Amino acid sequence: MFFLNVLDQTIKKLKSQTANVITLLNLSLGGFAIMFGVHGNLRLSLLLIFIAALADRFDGMAARKFNIESDLGKQLDSMSDIISFGVAPALLLYQGILHEFGGPGSFFAVFYIGCGAFRLARFNITESNGYFTGLPITAAGCIATLSFLAIPYLPAYMFLFIMIILSFLMVSTFKLKKV
């Protein structure tokens, strides 16, 4: 009887932390994407950002499935998202093409990160009403990361515009239905 009670309590504790563990996986993948990006392994960085996007998708699903949504989980998710979909994609594009512009390339990479942080902070203080306000940072990060693949095909200045457009879309006030 004691063993079954301990096993039951352990399973309940594991279930209660499932979403947070997946969120930390998202953060870890973003951190590794940054490290590999700094060392010039940009293709692996790109892959890790996309895997982080999958983890980001599954952490919310796990939280809803096990009914374990919490303020801590919401904050942890946002902090993970700024790493995986703010800093990592900005660094990927900076290392891949934006460094060619010197100061402006640096500015718009950091501007993108700042807009992403603003968007996440705004999300964290608003009530959930079934809509996102502005482009979610996960979507912006995936678009920025995907655009990396177009470096051989687009003029370099287009990547400045991509970063500017994504930045403004994140902080804009248009409504987007949650899926």
Backbone hydrogen bonds, N-H to C=O, Kabsch-Sander energy under -0.5 kcal/mol:
donor,donor_aa,acceptor,acceptor_aa,energy
5,N,1,M,-2.0
6,V,2,F,-2.5
7,L,3,F,-2.7
8,D,4,L,-2.5
9,Q,5,N,-2.4
10,T,6,V,-2.4
11,I,7,L,-2.4
12,K,8,D,-2.2
13,K,9,Q,-2.2
14,L,10,T,-2.5
15,K,11,I,-2.6
16,S,12,K,-2.1
17,Q,13,K,-1.0
17,Q,14,L,-0.7
18,T,14,L,-0.6
18,T,15,K,-0.9
21,V,17,Q,-2.5
22,I,18,T,-2.2
23,T,19,A,-2.4
24,L,20,N,-2.4
25,L,21,V,-1.7
26,N,22,I,-2.1
27,L,23,T,-2.3
28,S,24,L,-2.5
29,L,25,L,-2.7
30,G,26,N,-2.3
31,G,27,L,-2.5
32,F,28,S,-2.7
33,A,29,L,-2.3
34,I,30,G,-2.0
35,M,31,G,-2.3
36,F,32,F,-3.0
37,G,33,A,-2.2
38,V,34,I,-2.6
39,H,35,M,-1.5
40,G,37,G,-1.6
41,N,36,F,-2.6
42,L,40,G,-1.6
45,S,41,N,-1.8
46,L,42,L,-2.4
47,L,43,R,-2.1
48,L,44,L,-2.5
49,I,45,S,-1.9
50,F,46,L,-1.8
51,I,47,L,-2.1
52,A,48,L,-2.2
53,A,49,I,-1.7
54,L,50,F,-1.4
55,A,51,I,-2.2
56,D,52,A,-2.6
57,R,53,A,-1.9
58,F,54,L,-2.3
59,D,55,A,-2.1
60,G,56,D,-1.1
61,M,57,R,-1.4
62,A,58,F,-2.6
63,A,59,D,-2.3
64,R,60,G,-2.2
65,K,61,M,-2.8
66,F,62,A,-2.6
67,N,64,R,-0.6
68,I,63,A,-2.7
74,K,70,S,-2.1
75,Q,71,D,-2.4
76,L,72,L,-2.8
77,D,73,G,-2.4
78,S,74,K,-1.9
79,M,75,Q,-2.3
80,S,76,L,-2.3
81,D,77,D,-2.6
82,I,78,S,-2.0
83,I,79,M,-1.0
84,S,80,S,-2.9
85,F,81,D,-2.8
86,G,81,D,-0.5
86,G,82,I,-0.5
87,V,82,I,-2.9
88,A,83,I,-2.5
90,A,86,G,-1.6
91,L,87,V,-2.7
92,L,88,A,-2.5
93,L,89,P,-2.6
94,Y,90,A,-2.4
95,Q,91,L,-3.3
96,G,92,L,-2.2
97,I,93,L,-2.7
98,L,93,L,-2.7
99,H,94,Y,-2.2
100,E,97,I,-1.7
101,F,98,L,-2.0
102,G,99,H,-1.6
106,S,102,G,-2.1
107,F,103,G,-3.1
108,F,104,P,-2.6
109,A,105,G,-1.5
110,V,106,S,-2.3
111,F,107,F,-2.9
112,Y,108,F,-1.9
113,I,109,A,-1.6
114,G,110,V,-2.5
115,C,111,F,-2.6
116,G,112,Y,-2.3
117,A,113,I,-2.3
118,F,114,G,-2.4
119,R,115,C,-2.5
120,L,116,G,-2.3
121,A,117,A,-2.5
122,R,118,F,-2.5
123,F,119,R,-2.2
124,N,120,L,-2.2
125,I,121,A,-1.1
125,I,122,R,-0.5
126,T,122,R,-0.6
126,T,123,F,-0.9
129,N,127,E,-0.6
132,F,176,L,-3.9
134,G,132,F,-0.7
134,G,174,F,-3.2
135,L,169,L,-2.3
140,A,136,P,-2.4
141,G,137,I,-3.1
142,C,138,T,-2.2
143,I,139,A,-2.5
144,A,140,A,-2.8
145,T,141,G,-2.5
146,L,142,C,-2.7
147,S,143,I,-2.3
148,F,144,A,-0.9
148,F,145,T,-0.8
149,L,145,T,-0.5
149,L,146,L,-1.3
150,A,147,S,-1.9
151,I,148,F,-1.6
153,Y,150,A,-1.6
154,L,150,A,-1.8
158,M,155,P,-1.6
159,F,156,A,-1.6
160,L,156,A,-0.6
160,L,157,Y,-0.6
161,F,157,Y,-1.5
162,I,158,M,-2.4
163,M,159,F,-2.0
164,I,160,L,-2.4
165,I,161,F,-3.1
166,L,162,I,-2.6
167,S,163,M,-2.1
168,F,164,I,-2.4
169,L,165,I,-2.5
170,M,166,L,-1.9
171,V,167,S,-1.4
172,S,168,F,-0.9
176,L,132,F,-2.6
178,K,130,G,-2.4
